[in-house]
């Protein structure tokens, strides 16, 4: 992966409708443990689509999920 994609970016630059990792950076990085998506209505948990009750300061791309087929 491109090193630039691993760096935290200002929240105002976050794209819409993409799985993102959100963080609050205050004396260190405090990242959420689940992917989030930016919508016109605000931030949502990408898995449940429930609103996220934080005010994130930074974002980075969520690592792509790898799907395994256990049974061929």
N, C-alpha and C positions, 0 to 999 in steps of 0.2 A: 504494500500500500504506500502511496505517496506520503512522505513525511508531513507535508502541509495538511493533509487530511486528518492527522492525529493531533493537531494543535487546537487549543481552545480559542474560540472566536467570540467576538462581542455579540451579545444576544440580539441586538438590533439587526444583525446581518443573517439571522437564521432563516433558512428556506422554509416554505410551507410544504405540507403533505409529504414529509420525509421522516424516517426514523432517525431521531437524534438523541444524543446523550446530553443531558442538561446538568449544569453545575452552578453552585454559588461559590464564588471564589472570595474568601475573606479569611486571611491568615492561613491559607491553604485551600486545597480543592475539596469541595464537598459535593460529590457527584451522585445523582440518583442512580439506583440500581436496575432501573427498567427503562426501555426506550420510550421516548415521548415524541409527539407530533404537534407541530404548530398548525393551528386552524384559524379561520377568521374569528372564531369565538374565543380563542385562547389556547393555552397548552393543554394537551390531553395525554393520558397514558396510552401508548400506541397499541397495547394488547387489550385493554378493557374499554378504551375510549372515554373513561371517566376523567373529569377535570383534574388537573394537577394543582395542588394548593401550595405552590411555592412561587417565588419571584426570582427566577434564574438570572444569572449575570452573564453566563457564557455557555457555549454549545460546541459540540464536535459531532462528526458523523458516528452513528451507532455502527458497530461492526456488523457486516453482513452475516445473516444467519446461514448456517450450513445445514441442509436437510439430508438426513441419512435414511436410506431405505433398508430396513433390517432384514427384509424377507425376499429380496430380489424382485 
